[in-house]
Amino acid sequence: MSLTNHQEFLGTQFNFAQFIHDTNLNRLNKVAYIDDHGSLTYGDLFDQMKKFGSALLTSGIRREERVLLLMLDCNEWPISFLGSMYAGIVPVAVNTLLTAQDYSFMLENSRSQAVFVSDNLIPVLIEALDIVKKNTQCEVRSIIVPRIEHQHLEMFQKSHPEIKVLNFSDFVANPKIMESAKTAPDDPGFWLYSSGSTGRPKGTVHTHANPYWTAKLYATPILDIQENDICFSAAKLFFAYGLGNGLSFPLSVGATTVLMGGRATPNEVFKRFTELKPTIFFGAPTGYSGMLASSELPAKNQVALRMCSSAGEALPKEIGERWTNHFGCEIIDGLGSTEMLHIFLSNRPGDVKYGTSGKPVAGYELEIRGEDGLPVPVGEIGDLYIKGPSSATMYWNNREKSRETFQGGWTKSGDKYVKDEEGYYTYSGRNDDMLKISGIYVSPFEVEGTLVQHPAVLESAVIGVHDETGLVKTKAFVVLKENQQVSKEELQAFVKDKLAPYKYPRIIDFVTELPKTATGKIQRFKLRDQEKAVS
């Protein structure tokens, strides 16, 4: 199927899993995925995808009902995700690093009928199901596990005997293969929960067409992903960024993807760089910073990287330049969101302006608006709005937030941006992160980006705090590099020398780590809550 614009999509039949299947019919013997346990060919992916979707329907789960996907990155993840979509059932991909309370909320909010879960996450799932059982009637009928340990099976059977627990291989063993659901492009395809950088997550509803558009508008023209590429993403599949990197993008061109179940520590990433030789790597600024600070950083001739991508937060210029100087490949920094599914504002290969998020991706419209809702002049900070075909339809069961974010054809990003005379967009913080000092907006990211230029600083986060007179002052939380020391006064002088004097942090706390989401986004709201608690 070849579709060139959003209008051509309307009124057609489109199932994303079927589209991926039809796109790769000539690659059935090619490796699609390599995880920590082995490889999966395109042929095996499609065979198990169809069996999985058929088994869901046979088990009594109906079209458009939800199933929770609480699974570490592995070959069974794309099988489960695509198999659900193939059947017209809606997978709800969730962060594997959350608490039982979070999962109980998501189970209740989505009314999921089944859970696909990694074995080591079964204890926290049981705890979540216990909470659900106390609060309301539990909707979950079955649990499907790739490789379940006997003690976890016993634990589950004791605590929730009413729920059927199945090994993944048994679940897909003998179903009657059914055709893909005759879904439309705008039918609900899957959900993602917002990452929580501003508080409680929201169930973001995406359509079958949305991942098609992110691949067509961003992956192909910007990243130029090819069939012979090997993709590796530090961001996990349950995130919007990771879902494109590790599923929509490579599968849309027949590339191979490396999956890693555990945390993307520098050494684990380096191991895959040198052994599996990915050609495209997708990371976040915090990860790039940590790798550059590692004594184990491999040499350029040990890797096969031709391009790197960054998202999650704006990439500091210093990190981008150091990475390029070391590996000889650019980091293509861009801005995306859970609501828009992937990147809509990006630098381009050969046209990278480090310190900015680049220019709008073709197919998306962007506006920077002031408090009056009107576009602001070039050079002024405002709220970023996006219009494009990959926008989510709503936040599930949250009309107030849906109306606030999805405004007609436009999506309010929640980010502050400024556009320069050349058309490059520069990040200026989240709406709730922006500070007004003496009546002038100060971007926390600008101060953070300056602090990390100091040779002793690994990373930093800046928030506003009230002084004894009630005025807002900037406070920086700073993580130093290993075996480095610097005084607060030296850092303040360093910032004053590089920025307007009023922007320097009045207060500096040295900390060992910063609160973050699993994508590496700094959770400044937690720092603000921490300050309120002690004030």
N, C-alpha and C positions, 0 to 999 in steps of 0.2 A: 504494500500500500504506500503510495506517495502522496502526501498531502502538503500543500504549499502555504495555506493560510488558515486562520481560525474559522473563517466563513465556510470553507470547504469541508470542515469537520462536522458542521451542524447537520443533523438529520441522517448521518451515516451510522453504520454499525461498527463498533470498535472495542476490542478487548485487548488490553495491553499485553497480557501473557501470550495470547494468540499471535499478536503482532511480532513479539520477540521470536516466537517459534517460527513463523513464516519467513522472517528476515534471515534466519540461520539454517535453513534446510540443507544448504550445501556445505555445512561445517559440522555435521553430526559427529565426526570422529576427532574433532579438534577439542583441546582442553579449554573448558570455560572457566573453571575454578580450581585453585590449589589452596587447600586449607591446612591446618596443623596435622591432619590425619591422612591426607591423600588428595588425589585429583578427581575431577568430575568433568566428563566430556559434555558437549552440547547435546548429544544424543541421549545420554543418561539423564541430563537435566530435564529434558522435555518429557522423557518417559516417566520419570518420577513425579514431575509437575502434574501431568495428567492423572496419574494414579492418586496423587495426594488430593487434588481437587475432587475427583470422583469419590474418594473415600469420605471426604467431608460431607458431601451430599448424601451418600449412602447412610452415614451415621445420623442423619436427621437434621443437620444444620441447613438452614434455608438461605436462599439468595438474599444478599444485603445484610444478613446478620453478621456480627463481628466476632473475630477470634483474636486473642492476644498473642503476640509474638515476643516472648521474653527469652531471647536466645543470644548467646555469644556468637560472633561471626564464625560461620562454618558453612560447609557445603549444603547442609540441610536448610540454612536460612533462606537463600533464594528459591529453593524448591518449595518451601512452605509459603513464602510470600507470593510467588507467581502461581503456585497451585491454588491458593485461595482466590486470587483474582481470576484465574482460569474458570473457576466454578461460579463466579459472580458473588462470592463471599468476601467480606471486607477484612483484611488483616490490619491489626492495630499494632504497629511496631513501637516498642517501648525501650527506654534506657535500661541497661542491665545494672546500673550502679545506684539505684534508688533504694528507698526503704520499704518495708512492708506496708506502712501507712500510705505511701505513694501508690503502690500497686493495688491496694484495696480500693483507693479512689478511682483508679483507672478501670478496674474490673467492674465497679458499680456504674461508673460514668458511661462506659462503652457497652455494658450488659453483654460482655463476651461469653460465647457459648462453649469455647474450648481454649486451651492454652498450649502453645508450643514452647517448651522450656528446656534450657540446658540443665543437665543433672545437678551441677553445683549450685544452681539457683532454686532448687526445689525447697530447701528449708525456708527461705524468705517468702516463697510463693505460698507455702503452707500457712505461714504466719499471716499473710495477706488474706487468704481465704478464711482464716479464723475470724478476722476482723469483719469481713464481708458477712459472714454467717451471723454475727452478732447484730449487725446493722440492718440487714435486709435479706431477702431470699437470694441465695446464690444461684446464678444462671449457668455456671460452668458444668458441662456434662462430661468432658473428657480432657485428659492431659496427655500430650504426645511428647516424648523425650527421645532425642537422637541415640544416646547411649546411657541407659539408666543403671546406677549402682544398686545392688540388692538392698543395702541398708536404707537407701532413700525410698525405694519401692515399699518396703515395710513401714517406714515412717508415714508415707502417704496413705497407705491402706488403713493404718490405725487411726489417723486423724480425720480422714475424709473417705470413708468406705463407699459413700454414695457416688463418688466420681471415678470413672474408669481411667486407669493408667495404662498407656500403650507404648511399646517401643516403636520408634519411627519406622523401622524396617517391617515390623508386623502390620503397622497401620496401612502401608502402601503395598502389602504383599499380593493381595488377590482381588482388588476391586474391579468391577466392570467399567471399562474406560468409557467415559461420556464425552460428548463434544463440549467445546468451550461455551460459556454462557453468552447469549446474544446481547451483550451490553452495548450501551451507547457511549460516545465520548464523554458526556457529562454525567454518566452514572457514577455513584460513589465507588472509588477503586480501593482506597486504603486511607488509614488515618496515621498521623504522626502527632505526638504530643510536643508542645513547645518545650524548649530546653530548660526553662525555669530561670533565665537570667534576670527576670523581673518579678519572680514570685511563683504562684501556683501554676502548674502546666495546664494548657488548654488543648482539647482534642481537635486537631486541625484536619478537616475533611478534604481530601484530594480526589480528583476524578481519574478515570482510566486514561484520559488524554494528557493529563498534566506531565507525567514523566516523558511522554513522547516529545512534548514541546521543549522541555529543558535540554534533551539530547539534541534536538534539531537546531535550536537557537543558540545554545552555548557550546555543547561538547564538540559538535562537528565544525562550526566555523571558527571558534576561538581556540580550542585545544587541539583541533585537527586529529582526534583520536582515530587510529587506523587499526585494521584487522591484526597487524603484526605487533601491536603494542601489548605490553604487560602492565596492568594498572595495579597500584597498591595504595590503599587509603588508610591513614592513621585514624581518621574519623570513622566511626562504626556505622554499619548499615542502618541502624535504627534512627540515625539522624538524617535530616533532609540532605545535607551536604554529602554524607557518606553513602546514602542511597543512590544518588546520582553517580558518584565516583566508582562505586563497587557493583552497581547493578544496571541502572538505566543506560549509562554511557557506554561501558564496554560491550554489553549485550546488544546494543543498537548497531554495532559495527562488526561484531564477531571477534572482539579482543579477548584476552585472557586476564583474569583477576586473581590477585593474591589476597587471601583472607587470613586474618590473625585474630585468634580468640581472646588473647590476653591484652594487657595494657600496652600501649605503644611507647614503651620506654626507649631511650636512645639506643641501647644495646640490642634490643629486640628488632627495632627498625633497621639498624645497621646489618644485622644478621641476614635479613631478607634482601637488603640492598645488594649485598655481596654474593649471596647464594642463589637467589631466584632472579636477580637482575631485572627488576621492574624498570620500565622506560619512563613511566609517568607516576609521580608521587603526589598525593594529596595530603596536606597537613594544615596545621593552624600555627599562628605566630608563636605561641608558647612552646610548641613542639620544636619548631625550627630553632628557637633560642636555646632550648635545652640541648639539642644535638650539637649546635655550634660550640657550646660550652664544654662538651664532652671530650675527654682525652682520647677516646676510642673512635673519633670521627674518621671514617675511611677516606682514603685518597681518591682523587678524581678517577684514576685508572682502575680502581676496584669496583666501580659502579657503572651502570648503563643508562643513567638518567638523561633524558633529553629535554624534559620539562617538569616543572613542579607547580603546584597550585596551592593557594592559601585562601582561607576564609575563616569565619568565626568572629574575628576582630581584625581591624585594620593592621596591616603588616608594617611595623616600623621600618623606616628607610634603611637604618643601619644594619638590621638583620638581613634584609633582602640583598643589600650590596655585599655583605660578607659571604652569604651563601653563593651568590653568583661568582664572586672572586675565587671561591674554593672549588666549586664543582663545574663552573663554566656553563651552567644552565640557569635560566631565569626562573623566578617564582612569579607566577601570574596571579596577582592578588585581586580579589574581587569581593563583592558583597552579594549575599543571598539571604534568604530567610526561610523559616519553616512555612510561612504563609505563601511565599512565592515558589517554594520547593527547591530552587537552586539559584544560581548566580544570574543576576540581571544587570549588574554594573561591574565592569572588569577592565583591567589592563590587558594588553594584547602582546603576543610574542613579537619582539622587535620594537614594541612601543610601550615599554614598561616605565612608568614614572613612580618610583618607589616613594612611599609616603602618601600616595593617593589610591583610591579604589578604581581609578581609570575612568572610562566613559561608558555610556549606556550600551548594553548588548542589543544588536539589531533585533527588532520584534517587540521591544519593550519601550514604553514612554516613561520618562521620569520628570517630576516637578519638585522644586524646593519651594515650600510655601511658608509664609509668615503666620503670626498668630491670628491675622484676619482671614486666613485661608487663601490669600492671593499669592502668586509667584513673587519671590523676592529678587532684587537685582543681583547680578553676578557679583560675587565677593561677599555676600551676606549669608550668615548662618540661618537655616530654617529647617522645617520638618520635611523629610523625604517621602514622597508618594510615588507609587509605581503602578503602571497599567500594563498588563500582559496576559497571554493565554494560559500561563501555568499557575495562576492564582487559585488558592483554595476557595471553596464555596462558603465556608463558615467555620466557626468554633461550635462544636457539638453542644447543644443544650446550654448555650451561653449567648443569649440574644444581645445583651448589653455590650459585651466585648466584641461580638460580631459586627454590630452597627458602628462601633467606634473604629474598627480596623478596616472593614470592607465597605467602602463608600462608593456605591455605584460601580463603575468600572475600575475605580482606583483602590489601591491597598495602601493604608498608612503604615509605614515601616516601623515607626517608633524611634527612628534614628535621626539625629541632627547631622546635616551635611552642608558643605559650602562648595560652590562651583567656581572655578577660576576662568580667566579670559580664554584659555585654550580649550576649555570644555572638560577638564579633569575634575572629578569630584573627590573631596577630601572629608573623611569622617571626623565628626566633631562631638561624638558621644551619643548615648541614648537620651531620649527626652527626659527621663527621670535622673540622668546622671549629670546633665548640664548644670553648671554653677554660674550664679550671677554675683560677681565681686564688684562692689562699688558701682552697681548698675550696669556692669559690662559682662557679657557672657564669657565664661572661661570653659574651654573644652578639657575635661579630665584626660582624654586621650593625648592631647597635645603635650600636657605636662608629663604624662607617663612616657610618651615617646622621647621626650628630652632626657628624662632621668635614666632611661636604659642606654643612652649614649655614653654615660659615664662608665669607664672600664671596670668598675667594681660592682656594678648593678646588673643583676640577672633579670629581674622583672619588678613591676610596681603597679600599684592601683591608687587612684586619687579620688577622694570623695569630699563633700562639703560638710563642715561641722560648724556649730554655732559657738561663738565665744561668749564671754560673760556679759557682753552688751547685747547679745542676740544677733550680731552680724555673722554672715557666713564667711568662713575661712577655709582655705584648701588644706587638706591633710593627706599626706602620702604614706602608704604602707609599702615598704621597700624590702625586697629579698636580695641579699648580696650573693655574689658568686662564691664558690667554695674557696676558703683561705684568703678572702678579700676583706679589707676593712676601710671604712671611710666615715668621717664625722658628718653629723647632720648639717653643720654649718657649711662644710665643703660642698655638700650636695645642693644646698640652697643657693650658694654663690654660683654653682655650675649652671643651675636653671636660670638665674637672673642674668647671667652672661649671654644666654641664648634666646630667651624670650622676653617679652615685655615684663618689667619688674613686678607688676601687680599679680602676675601669674605664678610666681614661685610658691611652693608649699610652705605655709607658715608653721606646720607641724609635721614631723616625720617620725614614724615608728618603724623600727627594723623588726621584721617578722621572718619566720622560717618558710612559710608558704602562704599562698593566697587562696581563698575559697573560689572554686571554679565549677562550671558544668563539665560534663565528660568530653565536650568538644573543645575545652580549653578557654571558654568564655569566662572572664572574671565576674563573679557575682557581687557586684558592688553593693547591692541591697543588703547582703549579709553583713558587710562591713558597716553599713549605715545602722542596721539593727543592733549590731554589737556596740556601736558608739552610744546609741540611745539607752541601751541597757546599763551602761556604766556612768551615764551622765545624771 
